[in-house]
Amino acid sequence: MISNERRWPSHLEVKPKQFDVRHQGMRPAPWVETLASSEVQIERKLFQATLKENPSGRFLRLTEISGEKTNTIIIPTSGLRDFSKVIEEMINTSAKIQPKQAAAATPPEPPNGNVKTEEEINGETPAP
């Protein structure tokens, strides 16, 4: 055989190995069953609570949807009572502590005094 008659590796047919995961494509997702679902809108955020079950067990999926951002936490049902206690403690603590609204009640100071009132913008003189 002359050297230029040889088949180059690029011309060889490559067969994937039977158990090679890279060539099997997408594996089917394990089954997940939704048992219950609820959602609540708080200000500009939507919160979804979904109780689900899969081969690993039951879990609660909490999802926060705010505009295009989505955050999710998953809590196994074995930890739901502990999680509920923590939430209840935070609710009680929040009720006991006075909110710091003094800073929010006062308007922010104008930067460098360059902010004009509506009368100044319209060319009116403010009444003394």
C-alpha angles and dihedrals in degrees: 000000000000115000094242091055093064119108113243119228090251088064095050119101109243115207117199117239115257095244099033105125093202092068099040095078123220116352114227113261115247114254117271121188123200109221100177138352137193137168138194132192114222115180105308096340130089117210121198124193115193126179109209140172131209135162089284093056141263124323143169117236114203113193127187115200116192114166106303094341120096126186124185135187125186122209121189112231088242088070100041095099091051091046090049090052091053091050091048090051090052091049091051093045092049090052091052098048118076112235117245097239097144090089092047093048095059115072116241116262114255114257111253091341091278095125114110127208121238090256092053091050092051092046095248122135113238115243113250 
